[in-house]
Amino acid sequence: MRRLGLPVGRVPDEALLAGMATGDPEIALAFVRRFQRMVFGIALAVVDDPQLAEDIAQQTFEQAWRHAQVYDTRRGSVRTWLRTIAHNLAIDAVRARRATPVSPEDLDALLDFVNPTPEQWALADEAAARTRAAVAELPREQARAVVMAGIYGMTARQISEFEGIPLGTAKTRIRAAMGKLRTVLGPERADHD
């Protein structure tokens, strides 16, 4: 570990990640040890299953290793990046566990329900266009916060870390944006329900 010139505990996270990208097993081990508790804790909090949380933690480190070369420090810290990877993988695992098998006899009825009619496509396109326009009208920081929360599934804490703002500010931005969107989209949505 002395190749980096510092004791392992003092090597910056970005340097460990860059070293891991080179395939150095010693640096990779140091990287995993530094973040394993955090990554496992996030996974366990979401899936509530220690074995599945271990699998998710392993997948998180594999993904970090595969994408280490494209990590961009301007988009957040290594810690935040890993948290996001672990959280997203855990959410995917929960969604996959919720899937229920469907008998072949019921499949036709489900397909009829899932396949939208031309009218449903038109309404969906119209609703998406209204939503995009409403988000575009929001102040930029509120729009970013609501998109990160709604589309990327980030928590207010993750948004605050990613944006470098206090947690309360992130929550306020999300709440304010959602309030404005409800005001703009609410009456029109009620007409279609």
QUIBELZI-V820400 format. One record per residue. N is the residue number from 0. RES is the residue in one small letter. PSI is psi in whole degrees, -180 to 180 (NA if undefined). OMEGA is omega in whole degrees, -180 to 180 (999 if undefined). D_FIRST is the distance of its C-alpha to the first C-alpha in Angstrom with 2 decimals. Layout:
((N RES PSI OMEGA D_FIRST) (N RES PSI OMEGA D_FIRST))
This chain:
((0 m -17 -180 0.00) (1 r -11 179 3.75) (2 r -29 178 5.23) (3 l -8 176 6.20) (4 g -1 -179 7.65) (5 l 156 171 7.52) (6 p 150 -174 6.82) (7 v -39 -178 6.14) (8 g -17 -177 9.93) (9 r 1 179 10.73) (10 v 129 180 9.21) (11 p 150 -180 12.54) (12 d -43 -178 13.63) (13 e -37 179 14.75) (14 a -40 177 11.52) (15 l -43 180 9.97) (16 l -44 179 13.32) (17 a -40 177 13.40) (18 g -38 179 10.16) (19 m -35 -180 11.80) (20 a -24 180 14.92) (21 t -11 179 13.69) (22 g 10 180 13.55) (23 d 116 -176 9.99) (24 p -32 179 10.39) (25 e -44 180 6.94) (26 i -39 178 6.87) (27 a -42 179 10.54) (28 l -42 178 10.35) (29 a -39 179 8.54) (30 f -48 -180 11.24) (31 v -45 -179 13.93) (32 r -37 -178 13.36) (33 r -37 -172 13.63) (34 f -1 -172 16.82) (35 q -41 -180 18.40) (36 r -46 -179 20.91) (37 m -49 -177 22.10) (38 v -46 179 22.54) (39 f -42 -180 24.25) (40 g -42 178 26.38) (41 i -47 -179 27.65) (42 a -45 -179 28.52) (43 l -39 180 30.22) (44 a -33 -178 32.18) (45 v -46 -173 33.60) (46 v -20 180 34.31) (47 d 40 179 34.98) (48 d 108 -175 33.98) (49 p -41 -179 30.83) (50 q -46 178 30.70) (51 l -37 178 31.19) (52 a -38 176 28.65) (53 e -43 179 26.00) (54 d -42 -180 27.08) (55 i -41 178 26.93) (56 a -43 179 23.41) (57 q -44 178 22.33) (58 q -36 179 24.36) (59 t -47 -179 22.81) (60 f -35 176 19.25) (61 e -44 179 20.79) (62 q -40 178 22.66) (63 a -42 180 19.72) (64 w -44 -179 17.89) (65 r -33 -175 21.22) (66 h 11 -177 21.92) (67 a -35 -177 18.59) (68 q -20 -179 19.90) (69 v 2 178 23.05) (70 y 135 -177 21.71) (71 d 115 -177 23.58) (72 t -23 -179 22.55) (73 r -17 -177 26.28) (74 r 1 178 27.17) (75 g 170 -179 25.15) (76 s 163 177 21.82) (77 v -41 180 19.22) (78 r -47 179 20.38) (79 t -41 179 23.98) (80 w -47 179 23.34) (81 l -41 178 21.87) (82 r -43 -179 24.77) (83 t -44 179 27.21) (84 i -49 -178 25.95) (85 a -44 -179 26.08) (86 h -46 -179 29.44) (87 n -42 178 30.98) (88 l -39 179 29.99) (89 a -42 177 31.38) (90 i -43 177 34.57) (91 d -40 -180 34.99) (92 a -40 178 34.71) (93 v -44 179 37.34) (94 r -41 -180 39.60) (95 a -36 179 39.31) (96 r -29 -179 40.23) (97 r -17 -178 43.27) (98 a 134 179 44.68) (99 t 140 180 47.82) (100 p 149 -179 49.37) (101 v 134 178 52.59) (102 s 148 -179 55.51) (103 p -31 -179 56.83) (104 e -32 -178 60.18) (105 d -11 -174 58.68) (106 l -43 -179 56.64) (107 d -44 180 59.59) (108 a -39 179 60.38) (109 l -40 180 56.77) (110 l -39 177 56.63) (111 d -37 -179 59.82) (112 f -39 -175 58.28) (113 v -37 -178 54.99) (114 n 113 -177 56.59) (115 p 149 174 57.69) (116 t 166 176 61.12) (117 p -36 179 61.70) (118 e -41 179 62.72) (119 q -39 177 59.47) (120 w -45 -179 57.48) (121 a -45 179 59.54) (122 l -41 180 59.03) (123 a -43 178 55.28) (124 d -41 180 55.05) (125 e -44 180 57.19) (126 a -41 179 55.13) (127 a -41 180 51.85) (128 a -42 178 53.41) (129 r -42 -179 54.69) (130 t -46 178 51.31) (131 r -43 -180 49.52) (132 a -41 180 52.20) (133 a -42 179 51.94) (134 v -39 -180 48.14) (135 a -26 180 48.64) (136 e -15 -180 51.08) (137 l 154 170 48.62) (138 p 144 -172 46.88) (139 r -45 -177 43.65) (140 e -33 177 41.32) (141 q -41 179 43.40) (142 a -44 179 43.44) (143 r -45 -177 39.65) (144 a -45 -177 39.32) (145 v -33 177 41.94) (146 v -43 179 40.53) (147 m -39 -180 36.99) (148 a -48 -173 38.55) (149 g -39 -176 41.26) (150 i -44 -177 39.79) (151 y -5 176 36.04) (152 g 23 -179 36.52) (153 m 145 175 34.29) (154 t 166 177 35.03) (155 a -38 179 36.10) (156 r -44 179 32.84) (157 q -40 179 30.84) (158 i -42 -179 33.26) (159 s -41 179 32.89) (160 e -43 -178 29.10) (161 f -41 -177 29.42) (162 e -14 -178 32.21) (163 g 39 -179 30.85) (164 i 161 177 34.11) (165 p 152 180 35.21) (166 l -43 180 35.78) (167 g -37 179 39.50) (168 t -42 178 39.78) (169 a -45 180 38.27) (170 k -42 -180 40.74) (171 t -42 180 43.60) (172 r -44 179 42.90) (173 i -48 -178 42.89) (174 r -44 -179 46.00) (175 a -43 180 47.86) (176 a -44 -180 47.12) (177 m -39 178 48.24) (178 g -45 179 51.38) (179 k -41 180 52.28) (180 l -40 178 51.69) (181 r -41 -180 53.87) (182 t -44 -177 56.57) (183 v -43 -173 56.55) (184 l -20 -174 56.10) (185 g -56 -177 57.76) (186 p -39 -179 61.43) (187 e -38 179 60.89) (188 r -38 -178 58.84) (189 a -32 179 61.60) (190 d -30 -176 64.13) (191 h -14 -176 62.27) (192 d NA 999 61.68))
